Amino acid sequence: MSLDLRAAAKMLQFDEKADRVVPPTGFTARLTVFSSFAMAFLAVFALALSLAAGRVAERWGDELAQSSTLRISAPAGEGVTQTEAALRVLRTTPGIVDARALTIDEQRALLTPWFGADIPIEDLPLPQLIDITETDEGYDAAGLRLRLAAEAPAAVLDDHARWRRPLIEAASRLRILGWASILLIATASAAMVTLAANAALAANAQVIAVLRLVGAKDTYIARAFVRRFALRSLTGAAFGTLVGIVALVLIPSRGDSAGFLTDLSIQGWGWVWVILIPPLSGLVAFIATRFAARRVLEELA
């Protein structure tokens, strides 16, 4: 990697005479700039998607990891008795910090997003909910269920495991998908630059032959093509990254309660990856053009 970086720095040194070898305009120039622009733009969104998925996975894990819910659906007249019995069991269970029965207002607040604020909750046969706060180590769910079955048969324990695990796995896989998309974008960008470089080298076959006749070495010729295409890719990627950032800023955000679609933003160390998109795009173009130039020059020899 260090050798490639030194070679890149040497090849990217300005040489006006060598730059004249490569045509400054034409479809290859436009193709390189546009493909780098588009790939950098997509890379910004793929990166934002991956980082947002990571934040959501962490938030869901933290919010659900140390909490459980107990639901009591008892016949009329037994609800209060079984609720008190369940609270006694919960408060004497190792691994549980606190257990608290939700009030009518709190249960109404939970149902408001689904049924509206005017729901007559007092007239509905709703179960009593008990919010459980755990320690970091947690509690023995199987043992607690056995104790509740004896003391409060109408109690049903929900430790959120069946909700937490699929959500975290889905967010984690979406994060991996984001990074995989970035890898595919880099590969596609390298392919496009390689095609453009091959076309430019083939179109200038006669120029290359004349340069060889006057004593120009293949390294000199390759340096001109590599430098020109790497700088084109760097320029296109810089504009694509800038436009991608502007597009992300225009997406509305809802803060901590946001999901994937409203939390596509770059935060903290994520900006380092964004800043690295243009130089990495230029490095990919440098490597791709370097190999393409060597291969084509060997074929033209």
Buried (B, 14 or more C-beta within 10 A) or exposed (E): EEEEEEBBEEBBEEBEEBBEBBEEEEEBBEBBBBBBBBBBBBBBBBBBBBBBBBBBBEBBBEEBBBBBBBBBEBEEEBBEEBBEBBBEBBEEBEBBEEBBBBEEEEBBEEBEEEEEEEBEBEEEEBBBBBBBEBEEEBBEBEEBEEBBEEBBEBBBBBBBEEEBEEBBEBBBEBBEBBBEBBEEBBEBBBEBBBBBBBBBBEEBEEBBEEBBEEEBEBEBBBBBBBBBBBBBBBBBBBBBBBBBBEBBEEEEEEEEEBEBEBBBBBEEEBEEBBEEBBEBBBBBBBBBBBBBBBBBBEEBE
